[in-house]
């Protein structure tokens, strides 16, 4: 079916919503990458098998023949965000969320919550002795404000019909028939939307610069679905869970800029995202939402996917454009800027997935609504991924300006073990912040003032068992491997910094090395061509600034305060705690532990290779690193 007018879209929306409402209940099995890895697709298949066996009407899509309210919708949704407790199953319309589901739970869920209206208490979220059956009541979700992630986990991730039923493509219709390109740009500008890829450049201003090239024979809209951070899955979750919302934002950008061609650049390492994006594009073309004469408006726009090889540097805009053109992904010099001479030397507007996903709501609800969220000059929300030593890991969306304390302790639940020590923000090229920064508002301007970046939105929480020197070494190792090699400072400077950090963590560093780290980091930051190179040394600079005492301890005292750097640690058995069970001696691969049965044992430090097998296996936790 091809939708050829605005009225046809509204008629189709009403029809699709009617079919959706014919589903008396819905089972939404999380189809995000995290839950899929945990076996959610097997859970989906089991639900379908059991429902067919029990004679329950199964509606896996919005089918024409479903005209009674006794069918049950069975769907694969996008990521719910709370990956720590997956696989997740949501039951509508009750809004129930079942956590850590297994295949063997499916029959009980059908009997109790589908055929009946009961809640299975053992499968709901529990915290501090309280049960939370409804997803919206769980503290992790209750303190969020979802805009970009709206409908992720709530609708069938692969159904254009369902997206349209819940209001999808209404913003596109408004942009096509009620607004001029200038109106769209002005609305986005007044909303205060800034690029969510990290730099925070005003989106409306970028679109206006591309639109100003009136005589350009072709202009491009490029969606960066590869932020370069392998640990940041925010954009991937939108592409997997609500691809049509992102596509709607891209088409609106194309109308505003006068573009007829677009690309979504996504790493091939995200196969599920690629699969769902491809289906979404094909469905949008089939319904007349992409391609020629969109919704009968006379405007055309073609969109295609370009799969990248997962190079970190291709998260940088110009390197990504080089990759789309079939060249090696390496940054270009500026000027000219992409808005003047970008992809294939044509004016190009480049934004990331999260930025585009905000656009439909801005067009539908208005600039004033969007600018009312967040802080002055930092409108809207930001998606962050929580990882590391934190109780609640996963994906969150909060208003710009939300403090680190609120995110780490209120939403994240605090550190999982030990005490809070630091949080690394901004991906591999991000800074490490301390307890003194917990009340820092997380927005573009506040983080910039202290020399940090929001970046792709990754937040890695660290406890007091983390060695900050080792953290810096780890990220420099990553940057060494991922450098494209174009800049001498990046190509030669970062490996040199890594080499110095290797010496320090192995106990052979000198005090002069600390000064050299600071000097080299300054040179790399100043002289590198692209933003990735300029920010690559942030982990070193920030850890030197806030944790210099740990560097000095490694160099001067030959000790790792956190007990992480093996070369600087000695394994020791506490004679008071040791019960002489001999387990450590049996586990030691080099025979470094001796002692009699039921008597304290000792470790020969000369033989010990610090493999930690003794410490891991000790039932009384009598073995320590000193």
Steps between C-alpha positions, in 0.01 A plus 500: 500500500636842402381797704454783251356781707482642850143380538600147397765505775242602761254237377771236515595617851142464621472155342831384650407633844168317484680175422748565780215554744352167394782330687356437844850455640851527367820314578805706413818295516810720502675462168794726580851362455557450874186295558546313172842393629323382816260278305196724446435363150460152645252646747308659210488170312383317813218751555380448143517123528306494830236746383429305185484177698254655747281638222572866578461732201852621429536832321866550406420792266204732458298261286185584306308195624528591868168663581434380854652608826615152596828482306833528678780696338841333509784732408874556505551845645810713512733542796328591828827641633530305827744245358619391844174310561429351154358314319194720548135434418238777516128423526252757373265668576593440865853632447651199681872441465638155563877478548767235450249287313576147388336269250355296786317812629293541183217261587450653843489849347234390252288327764526770764533829311351434155215256566467651846570844642749403765849628571783250548685657790819298464553637147455870581768742612573514874696767685533562873225252578250656258352346186461705182267334253448798267799612297427869549517463880850353507740774625734437205223603258299739717779757515552511123352730234477315170493687170749335265422162657122544492330171403826302525378186675133595456425417136599241243844617391450374145143619433444820302127447549537509876727804486241685293220383733664668802553828313801429284563715190250763618793743542607424144147573379503832687842592360389418146163671492492764777856632510755648263866392517575826682221428750653161578847647545367780721306253717806279550718805565261644759477161672870523583572149371876445485674208334509199729816358345717681753592841362159651572483718187153664455302274266285776350806707418659207317186437298476869410857498371425207269167648391678824404663321205198560279679427171670176606394222258495250787515513879538212742359412839725258686408319819798393707400167650859426601617721783831318504455381859457120508373519855229754422184333376263797523466558128490128431203465735302765310586341164391160633203609707339795321662541157202681348526790746859559393406468132216748550749750643735445207225565243396819681863615492508429126188712442652786701835488320367430150669162477390202294768250599602357836716237666492321833853398594497205739769254595457149366563375855138597575325237285164530675499878454587460131225240455230713661612818326490328164149371567387842620633666184337240275167535680515879487564481125213256452261734685610810310681660795841477332584533132322714241201722575490439878136483615402669174687819597717515189814475717741208465767350721698180467675339795752217507722322750878504483664236718834588654773272629480628856803730494504733801611795288191471280299641786656830388282663236747561219665159541156343480428686177827374354390147589159548332684614187688169498828639629699423810336671798732788585406852617509790255647839572258786573404727334310423289238380744252225416208744478677661203693213348435165660397164356602476133596871527134599545345695791432245774313507828630236737333411830494191715213260569394656829482848348268386221286304748421827684374680191148349459400600853631853448291539185189349661519663845684820417825674587369640830415153626846365417689802637309463829695178561861525614702810587542836332698455181484122541146405406345156498624166625815294465534124475775344711621144539584393855775242536777392732478462878135604529194308616267594214674479166319591182369785290339812646362830368494802729458879463815690412650634821421196712787458746742212519377431851141455382607268220750288693318467833130558431458334161809281501456389860857585599816294474464125510803438723726722707479879493454740211832618362452644152288498188633513147278703270516536123621165371865394446601864456310616805612642832498340842306701756506464878272522801547878488312503168194305612288815505618606155207552259556278200457733205726625223599826667555377856722212394696722262586738785691225681665368184272196463270392218163328492605321182287205404347485849692211651530499880735245657480497878808392697542400863800523729636173364583673170852610413478833317843458344391168351178664376707761315725228358200299381347790309833600349540142379159526337585834334834364378324215323225721358705797380467542122864612488450818299636739766857455621406609851221244524687225319825539697398689813227270631713180479777689682255596775384138518860383527564731796182381673605139443827572680324667790251216550785247485700681767782630280377859461687809613375832636607665174247279320213685669622832360549341160141371503370852554719648227416234241129517578503876439677457165260229381198708600629816333635358176264215405274559200164364616296512817576138581874564503460822694304323772687168502723598793211614723521183714867574572457872559201454734653217704822698538296797619281319752701189589863609474573340837435159343757568229754604763428186706563283193825679417647591837367235735465225237150433633159488336259645761205316345686169484436463127842523334638150549865597465465728802304265725609224737270213593476448877310252717348632822605239761202589720240431231676204338351165613756286319253340259783466239270613218733788409800267483309265272391787274845659470643408156863559603507345848569830675274423800602266779363403841360217706137393514293714740792741552564841342668486159761733350585623151850503352500844334794402280304214342161675495388609153205702640238311306253551789368143482565465873308816585204412280465152649555581869178419692596727794630798297829466684717590200564865425706712264734739675 
